[in-house]
Amino acid sequence: MAADTAAAPAGPTPISGCIISYQEADRIADCVRSLGFCSEVVVVDSGSTDGTRELAASLGARVVTNAPFPGHREQKQFAVEQAAHRWVFCLDADERATPELQAAIQQLAQTGLRGAAYEMPRKNHYLGAIVKRGLFWPDRKLRLFDRTQARWGGTNPHDRVEVTAGGAVTRLDAAIEHLSYRDFRHHLRTIDSYTRIAARALAAEGRRANPFDLLVRPPSVFVKSLLVKRGFVDGWRGLVIASTAAYCDWLKYWRLYGEGRARRRS
């Protein structure tokens, strides 16, 4: 769907809310409701069978199915391309705009959105508490942007919004709320899935793992999370986050090493 091209009418700048989802029936409703300030909400689903699509549609979202899942950055960019408006605000199904962020964006829409994009911190919930330090804070994300000046990029599964050269990015203080993992087992499953995707993506780019990646990077991630970024303030949660981040980094490069061996044998 084409973006708005006519002269902007009087009144607030229209914003399209964009969400990607898969099997998120327990979380999609709060996400859609938090985008009630948007002129429309578009949910792109990759084939849920748990009622996610039906629930989103019942709340007024326009639901589009794009399956099989093409990849994180590809699916998010696809969602942006379904939007009716030039300005988009993107969330994952396990995220929601806090009331403070909703009010801040509404005020910006009233006075006129400027530049190419806006970024905001993310409040990450982890095992029953909001994390205050470490790798999980401030965890700034660029999510509100002019889609003619920015698009989803990065290397899967670590997608990010990339702004065209010269595009101005403004920081907001109000935060996104992120219900990161349902439980610790979910965290481990996510690490398993994400490291497989990341290793394949890096291998496809011609990257190979070396001893530095396996022996130096993981401890460095642990120290950065726990000490440099003061993850210890979060107590045992900070220690768990630092440990799993180091493990995730090691597993990604170990699997990249395996990808390289497989390619050499083939």
VOGU-3710 file (C-alpha; in Angstrom, 3 decimals, decimal comma):
1> maadtaaapa> 0,000/0,000/0,000  1,383/3,381/-0,983  2,313/5,947/1,640  0,494/9,263/1,952  1,661/11,541/-0,861  -0,883/14,371/-0,775  -0,321/17,527/1,214  -0,724/16,827/4,914  -4,218/17,759/6,153  -4,819/19,900/9,191
11> gptpisgcii> -4,713/17,921/12,418  -2,431/15,254/13,853  0,026/13,399/11,625  -1,484/9,950/10,973  0,610/7,032/12,205  0,332/3,357/11,284  1,018/0,877/14,075  2,823/-2,221/12,749  3,101/-5,538/14,623  4,475/-8,938/13,626
21> syqeadriad> 3,164/-12,010/15,404  3,155/-15,792/15,645  1,300/-17,820/18,298  0,866/-14,777/20,569  -2,758/-15,150/21,676  -1,770/-14,502/25,289  -0,026/-11,209/24,491  -1,375/-9,730/21,260  -4,397/-7,989/22,817  -2,396/-5,689/25,119
31> cvrslgfcse> -0,015/-4,896/22,269  -2,824/-3,889/19,901  -4,618/-1,889/22,599  -1,436/0,055/23,373  -1,471/1,299/19,764  -4,922/2,793/20,117  -3,465/6,249/19,433  -2,499/5,166/15,897  -4,724/5,856/12,890  -4,568/2,158/12,040
41> vvvvdsgstd> -2,964/-1,014/13,370  -1,550/-3,594/10,959  -0,721/-7,075/12,268  1,364/-9,300/10,009  1,119/-12,895/11,196  3,180/-15,841/9,982  0,507/-18,518/10,339  -0,683/-18,629/13,954  -3,106/-21,398/14,874  -3,810/-20,294/18,470
51> gtrelaaslg> -6,306/-17,525/17,723  -3,784/-14,682/17,496  -5,123/-13,434/14,175  -8,763/-13,605/15,177  -8,128/-11,800/18,462  -6,165/-9,022/16,762  -8,911/-8,574/14,160  -11,590/-8,431/16,879  -9,734/-5,464/18,378  -9,839/-3,541/15,109
61> arvvtnapfp> -6,437/-4,447/13,648  -6,032/-5,138/9,947  -4,521/-8,631/9,867  -2,332/-9,810/6,993  -0,887/-13,329/6,817  2,618/-13,674/5,394  3,798/-17,263/5,734  6,091/-19,062/5,922  8,071/-16,679/8,099  10,658/-15,036/5,806
71> ghreqkqfav> 12,976/-13,760/8,559  12,722/-11,061/11,210  13,869/-8,058/9,204  11,979/-9,210/6,103  8,714/-9,699/7,996  9,001/-6,351/9,761  9,740/-4,550/6,513  6,799/-6,345/4,897  4,574/-5,031/7,701  5,819/-1,475/7,113
81> eqaahrwvfc> 5,025/-1,837/3,415  1,402/-2,729/4,244  0,938/0,529/6,167  -1,348/3,245/4,841  0,662/6,125/6,293  4,129/7,553/5,873  4,916/7,483/9,605  4,943/4,061/11,279  5,404/2,849/14,835  6,586/-0,755/15,073
91> ldaderatpe> 6,222/-3,217/17,929  6,705/-6,929/18,440  3,730/-8,787/19,903  5,498/-9,073/23,268  5,880/-5,291/23,464  3,523/-2,449/24,194  3,660/1,338/24,253  3,513/2,593/27,834  0,907/5,286/28,620  3,773/7,810/28,867
101> lqaaiqqlaq> 5,025/6,857/25,402  1,525/6,965/23,949  1,083/10,505/25,287  4,499/11,611/24,007  3,840/10,322/20,485  0,356/11,823/20,427  1,849/15,193/21,339  4,439/14,865/18,580  1,742/13,949/16,085  -0,206/17,077/17,090
111> tglrgaayem> 2,735/19,441/16,711  4,260/17,706/13,697  6,715/14,811/13,499  10,206/15,952/12,492  13,302/14,393/10,971  13,506/10,728/9,991  12,918/8,796/13,198  12,521/8,662/16,962  14,097/6,189/19,357  13,108/5,309/22,881
121> prknhylgai> 14,327/3,104/25,745  12,771/-0,260/26,464  11,696/-1,513/29,898  12,524/-5,203/29,868  10,664/-7,533/32,206  12,751/-10,533/33,199  11,562/-13,350/35,473  9,129/-11,196/37,405  10,863/-7,818/37,572  11,811/-4,857/35,388
131> vkrglfwpdr> 15,565/-4,856/34,810  17,243/-1,570/35,696  20,832/-2,046/34,482  23,041/-4,346/32,391  22,397/-5,156/28,738  18,641/-4,794/29,240  18,667/-1,045/30,016  18,304/1,464/28,460  18,144/-0,891/25,435  17,170/1,955/23,091
141> klrlfdrtqa> 15,163/1,024/20,017  14,315/3,082/16,949  10,640/2,294/16,329  8,850/5,469/15,183  10,003/6,516/11,730  9,212/8,004/8,360  9,209/4,969/6,072  10,445/7,020/3,145  13,651/7,742/5,126  14,209/4,491/7,033
151> rwggtnphdr> 13,676/0,747/6,713  14,302/-2,493/8,570  17,790/-3,929/8,123  20,461/-5,602/10,216  21,421/-9,283/10,284  18,784/-11,792/11,355  17,678/-12,288/14,036  19,126/-8,954/15,253  17,076/-6,661/13,061  17,208/-2,894/13,414
161> vevtaggavt> 15,801/0,180/11,725  18,366/1,850/9,452  17,967/5,526/8,596  19,083/6,976/5,275  22,204/9,149/5,335  21,520/12,531/6,852  18,249/11,514/8,475  17,801/13,068/11,923  16,986/10,778/14,873  15,422/12,202/18,050
171> rldaaiehls> 15,556/10,492/21,449  12,454/10,177/23,591  12,494/9,507/27,336  9,226/7,537/27,489  9,685/3,801/27,070  8,419/0,700/25,326  7,471/-2,099/27,708  8,908/-5,503/26,762  7,683/-8,793/28,237  10,859/-10,478/27,095
181> yrdfrhhlrt> 10,407/-14,146/28,083  7,519/-16,092/29,549  9,931/-18,070/31,753  13,555/-19,223/31,851  12,833/-22,202/29,605  11,449/-19,798/27,016  14,679/-17,785/27,283  16,758/-20,890/26,572  14,562/-21,875/23,627  14,956/-18,362/22,213
191> idsytriaar> 18,745/-18,558/22,554  18,727/-21,899/20,735  16,610/-20,530/17,894  18,331/-17,151/17,568  21,867/-18,562/17,578  20,978/-20,982/14,780  19,541/-18,148/12,688  22,481/-15,832/13,464  25,107/-18,479/12,632  23,498/-19,225/9,275
201> alaaegrran> 23,203/-15,516/8,460  26,854/-14,856/9,319  27,984/-17,891/7,318  25,971/-16,700/4,325  27,864/-13,405/4,520  31,170/-15,290/4,385  31,997/-14,875/8,089  33,997/-17,609/9,837  34,475/-18,227/13,536  37,974/-17,992/15,017
211> pfdllvrpps> 39,493/-18,618/18,482  38,926/-14,973/19,457  35,190/-15,362/18,847  34,960/-18,469/21,018  37,410/-17,625/23,807  37,354/-13,835/24,169  33,955/-12,563/23,061  31,763/-14,500/25,546  33,726/-13,454/28,684  33,777/-9,890/27,363
221> vfvksllvkr> 29,997/-9,915/27,044  29,705/-11,238/30,613  31,949/-8,484/32,025  30,200/-5,792/29,998  26,763/-6,882/31,205  27,552/-7,528/34,859  30,230/-4,915/35,613  30,584/-2,246/32,942  26,820/-1,762/32,574  26,259/-2,515/36,284
231> gfvdgwrglv> 24,049/-5,540/35,857  24,950/-6,523/39,424  22,432/-3,881/40,574  19,691/-6,311/39,518  21,038/-9,023/41,821  20,624/-12,624/40,745  18,689/-11,535/37,643  21,671/-9,454/36,556  23,948/-12,466/37,009  21,608/-14,723/35,026
241> iastaaycdw> 21,326/-12,173/32,227  25,110/-11,766/32,012  25,643/-15,539/32,027  23,028/-16,285/29,381  24,287/-13,418/27,193  27,798/-14,896/27,297  26,433/-18,373/26,575  24,395/-17,011/23,663  27,464/-15,341/22,182  29,544/-18,519/22,555
251> lkywrlygeg> 26,825/-20,729/21,059  26,393/-18,411/18,071  30,079/-18,604/17,180  30,315/-22,319/17,948  27,485/-22,884/15,487  29,169/-20,547/13,008  32,274/-22,734/13,354  30,093/-25,762/12,597  28,589/-24,024/9,578  32,094/-23,369/8,279
261> rarrrs> 33,118/-27,006/8,693  29,976/-28,175/6,922  30,615/-25,812/4,017  34,199/-27,000/3,672  33,086/-30,638/3,523  30,407/-29,948/0,928
//
